[in-house]
Amino acid sequence: MGGAVVDEGPAGVQAPDGGWGWAVLLGCFVIAGFSYAFPKAVSIFFKELMREFGIGYSDTAWISSILLAMLYGTGPLCSVCVNRFGCRPVMLVGGLLASLGMVAASFCRSVIQLYLSAGVLTGLGLALNFQPSLVMLNRYFNKRRPMANGLAAAGSPVFLCVLSPLGQLLQDQYGWRGGFLLLGGLLLHCCVCAALMRPLPAPGAGPAPGAGPGAGPRLLDLSVFRDRGFVVYAAAASIMVLGLFVPPVFVVNYAKDLGVPDTRAAFLLTVLGFVDIFARPAAGFITGLPKVRPYSVYLLSFSLFFNGLTDLTGSTAGDYGGLVVFCIFFGLSYGMVGALQFEVLMAIVGTHKFSSAIGLVLLLEAVAVLIGPPLGGKLLDATGVYQYVFILAGTKVLAASLVLVLGNFFCIRGRPAAAAEGEERHKPPADGRADSREVERFLKAEPEKNGEVVHTPETSV
């Protein structure tokens, strides 16, 4: 899919695949947990905010929406900051901003002030932590990268299971203002995680080869759009998020509509999150197997197909037991997607362009993630039938699966002949483990000369 990109972080530095990388992985686990679970955990305080400011649910829901919009929509800004200042400084500033936003929110006297503090400021801080953490994980892990991605992604469901009851406890004990203040202090742990992101040492003290007075890293590398693989991935990801996040938003109310008590209905999300916790590391481990890793893009497509099919079958559930089964399979497929999406992007664009690529992908997803749930809500208001919402979400995820697999198939249709011709040249390493170069060559299917990847101006850094 496009020209081959082979790189390993700083020039001449091999990914350690362990050592300090495990500390980096721990930091990424915590950052992923805060980034994805925090917007959902804040919703615990919505009823108190409605009572305090005399507003409706839709007004308070904008806090979580703004948090997610900042997390996704500031992707290019994060890319520029990472390429200019490095990962660790950006994450330290992000941790301080995230904490400052929640502390300031505890003193707010209007909902607009909450939007600016808990929404914009905290969202920007989380964004400045999330994207650089993925970049560092990519630099520290190569052969074990799929497993590392799966373990880091597991932070999201783990923190969701922890932060939701913690938020309820803080609200009961200290009110929403005290809860926001303490959550702001909790977000300072992002700064601790930032301190773990030690840059890989470059060999020698001199400048990199070819670095002249006018040379330097691109702040935002738009050349990724010349890579067909990236374009296919970005299109599929944008369609995916239109439907991926919709079922968890409506499944509890769907159960209540069937006459299920509130406590049992809320338990559905616990079931979903519990399965998700184990699905992500398992998917990462399977993807890291030597015979599976070159086909990771097809595994992601299968995961999307599985998720979309689960939505369609879930629409037929007519009782609580059916919804429990739906949540089990949805948690499994959702975890697979969460573990694989960034691993596939890393394999497509390579390490040096990953910071720019993920920023652009998150920007495209930001628009879709704001449209998806409201669109499902409008359909529900118009029809009053939850099944239609699940069918619409499943159709979108299935469409994303088809875009990814068909686009990838047509981009690599010349691979079989090339593989037959260079079979001897592409034998796996002696230890039988697949290297990321092997994955990238498979995905991109570019001709090679004398066993070396051919670089083009469009894809070389």
ZANU-955654 format. One line per field, with one value per residue (C-alpha): residue number from 1; x, y, z. Coordinates in steps of 0.2 Angstrom, whole numbers. Each point is the difference from the previous one (the first is absolute). Layout:
i c(NUM; ...)
c1 c(X; ...)
c2 c(Y; ...)
c3 c(Z; ...)
This chain:
i c(1; 2; 3; 4; 5; 6; 7; 8; 9; 10; 11; 12; 13; 14; 15; 16; 17; 18; 19; 20; 21; 22; 23; 24; 25; 26; 27; 28; 29; 30; 31; 32; 33; 34; 35; 36; 37; 38; 39; 40; 41; 42; 43; 44; 45; 46; 47; 48; 49; 50; 51; 52; 53; 54; 55; 56; 57; 58; 59; 60; 61; 62; 63; 64; 65; 66; 67; 68; 69; 70; 71; 72; 73; 74; 75; 76; 77; 78; 79; 80; 81; 82; 83; 84; 85; 86; 87; 88; 89; 90; 91; 92; 93; 94; 95; 96; 97; 98; 99; 100; 101; 102; 103; 104; 105; 106; 107; 108; 109; 110; 111; 112; 113; 114; 115; 116; 117; 118; 119; 120; 121; 122; 123; 124; 125; 126; 127; 128; 129; 130; 131; 132; 133; 134; 135; 136; 137; 138; 139; 140; 141; 142; 143; 144; 145; 146; 147; 148; 149; 150; 151; 152; 153; 154; 155; 156; 157; 158; 159; 160; 161; 162; 163; 164; 165; 166; 167; 168; 169; 170; 171; 172; 173; 174; 175; 176; 177; 178; 179; 180; 181; 182; 183; 184; 185; 186; 187; 188; 189; 190; 191; 192; 193; 194; 195; 196; 197; 198; 199; 200; 201; 202; 203; 204; 205; 206; 207; 208; 209; 210; 211; 212; 213; 214; 215; 216; 217; 218; 219; 220; 221; 222; 223; 224; 225; 226; 227; 228; 229; 230; 231; 232; 233; 234; 235; 236; 237; 238; 239; 240; 241; 242; 243; 244; 245; 246; 247; 248; 249; 250; 251; 252; 253; 254; 255; 256; 257; 258; 259; 260; 261; 262; 263; 264; 265; 266; 267; 268; 269; 270; 271; 272; 273; 274; 275; 276; 277; 278; 279; 280; 281; 282; 283; 284; 285; 286; 287; 288; 289; 290; 291; 292; 293; 294; 295; 296; 297; 298; 299; 300; 301; 302; 303; 304; 305; 306; 307; 308; 309; 310; 311; 312; 313; 314; 315; 316; 317; 318; 319; 320; 321; 322; 323; 324; 325; 326; 327; 328; 329; 330; 331; 332; 333; 334; 335; 336; 337; 338; 339; 340; 341; 342; 343; 344; 345; 346; 347; 348; 349; 350; 351; 352; 353; 354; 355; 356; 357; 358; 359; 360; 361; 362; 363; 364; 365; 366; 367; 368; 369; 370; 371; 372; 373; 374; 375; 376; 377; 378; 379; 380; 381; 382; 383; 384; 385; 386; 387; 388; 389; 390; 391; 392; 393; 394; 395; 396; 397; 398; 399; 400; 401; 402; 403; 404; 405; 406; 407; 408; 409; 410; 411; 412; 413; 414; 415; 416; 417; 418; 419; 420; 421; 422; 423; 424; 425; 426; 427; 428; 429; 430; 431; 432; 433; 434; 435; 436; 437; 438; 439; 440; 441; 442; 443; 444; 445; 446; 447; 448; 449; 450; 451; 452; 453; 454; 455; 456; 457; 458; 459; 460; 461)
c1 c(0; 10; 19; 10; 5; 13; 6; 4; -2; 16; 12; 10; -9; -8; -17; 5; -16; 2; 11; -6; -14; -10; 0; -6; -13; -7; 0; -10; -12; -4; -1; -12; -11; -2; -2; -14; -9; 1; -13; -12; 4; -4; -18; -3; -1; -13; -15; 8; 5; -17; -7; 14; -2; -18; 4; -5; 9; 5; 9; 10; 3; 10; 14; 4; -2; 12; 12; 0; 0; 16; 8; -3; -1; 17; 9; 10; 5; 6; 10; 8; 5; 7; 11; 6; 3; 0; -12; 5; -2; -16; -7; 5; -9; -15; -1; 1; -14; -11; 2; -2; -16; -9; 6; -6; -17; -3; -1; -11; -16; -8; -1; 10; 14; -1; 1; 16; 8; -6; -3; 13; 15; -1; -4; 15; 11; -5; 3; 17; 3; -9; 9; 18; -2; -5; 16; 11; -8; 4; 18; 3; -8; 2; -1; -12; -9; -17; 0; 6; -14; -13; 6; 0; -17; -7; 2; -16; -12; 10; -1; -18; -4; 9; -3; -19; -3; 14; -9; -16; 9; 8; -17; -9; 14; 6; -13; 4; 12; 10; -1; 7; 14; 6; -2; 12; 12; -1; 4; 17; 5; 1; 15; 8; -4; 8; 16; 1; 1; 19; 6; 10; 19; 6; 17; 14; -2; 2; -15; -9; 6; -7; -4; 5; -5; -16; -4; -12; -15; -16; -12; -15; 4; -14; 9; -9; -15; 10; 1; -15; 0; -2; -14; -9; 3; -6; -16; -4; 3; -11; -14; 3; -2; -17; -7; 13; -4; -19; -6; 9; -9; -18; 1; -4; -16; -4; -1; -10; -12; -2; -5; 17; 3; 13; 13; -1; 0; 16; 8; 1; 14; 9; -1; 6; 15; 5; 1; 9; 13; 5; -3; 13; 15; -6; -2; 18; 8; -9; 5; 18; 2; 12; -13; -13; 8; 3; -19; -4; -10; -12; -2; -5; -13; -6; -2; -10; -11; -3; -4; -13; -8; -1; -10; -12; -3; -2; -14; -10; 2; -17; 5; 13; 9; 2; 8; 12; 5; 1; 12; 11; 3; 1; 13; 10; -1; 2; 16; 7; -2; 7; 16; 3; -5; 16; 11; -6; 3; 18; 3; -6; 9; 15; 8; 5; -16; -11; -2; -6; -11; -9; -3; -9; -10; -6; -5; -10; -8; -4; -14; -7; 0; -10; -13; -2; -9; -11; -5; -6; -9; -10; -4; -7; -10; -8; -4; 0; 8; 17; 3; 1; 15; 9; -3; 6; 16; 4; -2; 13; 12; -2; 3; 16; 5; -3; 9; 15; 1; -4; 11; 14; -3; 1; 15; 10; -7; 17; 7; -1; 11; 13; -1; 4; 14; 8; -4; 18; 4; -14; 2; -4; 13; 8; -10; -16; -7; -7; 9; -10; 10; -8; -17; 3; 6; -15; -12; 8; 6; 13; 14; 16; 18; 14; -10; -2; -16; -2; -4; -9; -1; -18; 3; 18; 3)
c2 c(0; 14; 2; -10; 9; -8; 9; -4; 17; 10; -4; -15; -5; -17; -1; -8; -11; 0; 8; 17; -3; -9; 16; 10; -13; 3; 18; -3; -11; 14; 13; -10; -3; 18; 5; -11; -3; 17; 8; -14; 1; 18; -4; -6; 18; 5; 0; 10; 13; 1; 3; 13; 10; -3; -8; -15; -16; 5; 15; -10; -13; 13; -2; -18; 5; 14; -11; -13; 14; 7; -18; -3; 17; 6; -14; 11; 12; -14; -6; 17; 1; -17; 2; 17; -3; -19; -11; 2; 19; 0; -13; 9; 16; -11; -7; 17; 7; -15; 2; 19; -2; -11; 11; 15; -9; -2; 19; 3; 10; -3; -14; 10; 0; -19; -2; 10; -8; -18; -1; 10; 1; -17; -8; 9; -6; -18; 1; 7; -16; -13; 2; 2; -16; -10; 7; -5; -17; -2; 5; -12; -16; -8; -19; 1; 15; -8; -8; 17; 9; -12; 2; 19; 0; -10; 15; 7; -13; -2; 18; 1; -13; 9; 19; -2; -7; 12; 15; -6; -2; 18; 8; -9; 6; 17; 6; 3; 14; -10; -15; 11; 7; -17; -7; 15; -6; -18; 6; 6; -18; 4; 10; -15; -11; 14; -1; -19; 5; 0; 3; -13; 6; 3; -7; 13; 18; 7; 5; -12; -4; 13; 12; 17; 18; -1; -18; -6; -10; 5; 7; -9; -12; 1; -12; -14; 4; -6; -17; -10; -11; 15; 7; -17; -1; 18; -3; -16; 8; 15; -12; -11; 13; 5; -16; -8; 11; 0; -17; 4; 16; -7; -18; 5; 10; -14; -12; 12; 1; -19; 2; -4; 8; 14; -9; -16; 11; 10; -17; -3; 13; -10; -16; 9; 8; -16; -10; 15; -1; -17; 2; 13; -9; -16; 9; 8; -17; -9; 14; -2; -18; -2; -7; 12; 17; 3; -2; 13; 11; -14; -5; 18; -1; -16; 8; 14; -13; -9; 16; 5; -17; 0; 17; -7; -16; 10; 10; -16; -2; 0; -3; 3; -16; 4; 17; -9; -11; 15; 9; -15; -1; 19; 1; -13; 8; 18; -6; -7; 16; 10; -11; 0; 17; 9; -16; 0; 19; -2; -14; 10; 17; -5; 8; 17; 4; -7; 16; 9; -14; -3; 19; 1; -16; 6; 16; -9; -11; 15; 6; -18; -3; 16; -5; -19; 1; 15; -8; -15; 11; 8; -16; -6; 16; -2; -19; -4; -17; -4; -14; 12; 9; -17; -4; 17; -1; -18; 5; 14; -12; -13; 13; 5; -19; -1; 16; -6; -18; 5; 15; -10; -15; 11; 10; -17; -10; -2; -8; -18; 1; 11; -12; -15; 8; 6; -15; -4; 18; 3; -15; 4; 3; -14; 1; -2; 17; 13; 16; 16; 3; -17; 7; 16; -8; -11; 14; 11; -13; 11; -7; -3; 0; -11; -3; 19; 10; 12; 17; 14; 19; -2; -13; 3; 11)
c3 c(0; -6; 1; 13; 16; 10; 16; 18; 9; 1; -13; 3; 16; 2; 10; 16; 1; 19; 14; 3; -13; 13; 10; -15; -3; 18; -3; -17; 10; 12; -14; -10; 15; 4; -18; -4; 16; 7; -11; 5; 18; 1; -5; 18; 5; -13; 12; 13; -13; -7; 17; 4; -16; -5; -17; -10; -3; -18; 7; 12; -13; -10; 13; -5; -18; 1; 9; -14; -13; 7; 2; -18; -9; 7; -8; -13; 14; 11; -16; -2; 19; 0; -16; 7; 19; 2; 9; 19; 1; -10; 12; 16; -6; -5; 18; 7; -11; 3; 19; -1; -10; 13; 15; -9; -4; 19; 2; -15; 2; -18; -12; -13; 12; 2; -19; 0; 15; 1; -19; -9; 12; 7; -17; -7; 14; -3; -19; 4; 10; -11; -17; 6; 11; -16; -9; 15; 0; -18; 2; 15; -7; -17; 0; 16; -6; -3; 17; 7; -9; 7; 18; -1; -8; 15; 11; -8; 7; 16; 4; -5; 13; 13; -3; -1; 17; 7; -8; 9; 16; -1; -4; 15; 12; -7; -13; -18; 4; 12; -12; -15; 12; 5; -18; -5; 12; -7; -17; 6; -2; -19; 5; 8; -15; -11; 11; -5; -19; -1; -18; -8; -1; -17; -5; 1; 4; -17; -11; -10; -18; -12; 13; -6; 5; -9; 5; 14; 4; -8; 12; -8; -14; -13; -12; 9; -11; -15; 8; -7; 16; 11; -10; 0; 19; 3; -10; 9; 17; -3; -5; 15; 13; -7; 7; 12; 16; -3; 8; 17; 1; -2; 6; 18; -5; -12; 15; 10; -15; 2; 18; 8; 17; 0; 10; -12; -15; 6; 3; -19; -2; 14; -10; -16; 9; 8; -16; -8; 13; -5; -19; -3; 7; -8; -17; 1; 5; -15; -12; 6; -6; -15; -11; 4; 1; -19; -2; 15; -12; -5; 19; 3; -14; 7; 17; -8; -9; 16; 9; -13; -1; 19; -1; -13; 10; 16; -8; 1; 19; 9; 18; 13; -4; -18; 4; 12; -14; -12; 13; 1; -19; -2; 14; -9; -17; 7; 9; -16; -9; 14; 1; -19; -7; 5; -4; -18; -2; 7; -12; -15; 3; 10; 16; -7; -8; 13; 11; -15; -6; 16; 2; -17; 3; 17; -8; -13; 13; 11; -12; -1; 19; 2; -13; 4; 17; -4; -17; 10; 12; -14; -8; 18; 2; -17; 1; 19; -5; 7; -12; -14; 9; 1; -18; -6; 11; -6; -18; 2; 8; -13; -14; 9; 0; -19; -4; 9; -7; -18; 0; 7; -12; -15; 6; 2; -14; -8; 16; -5; -14; 9; 15; -11; -9; 17; 11; 5; 3; 12; 12; 18; 13; 8; 16; -10; 5; -12; -1; -3; -16; -7; 5; -9; -15; -1; 2; -13; -13; -8; -11; 8; -6; 7; 16; 4; 0; -14; 7; -9; 3; 5; 14; 5; 15)
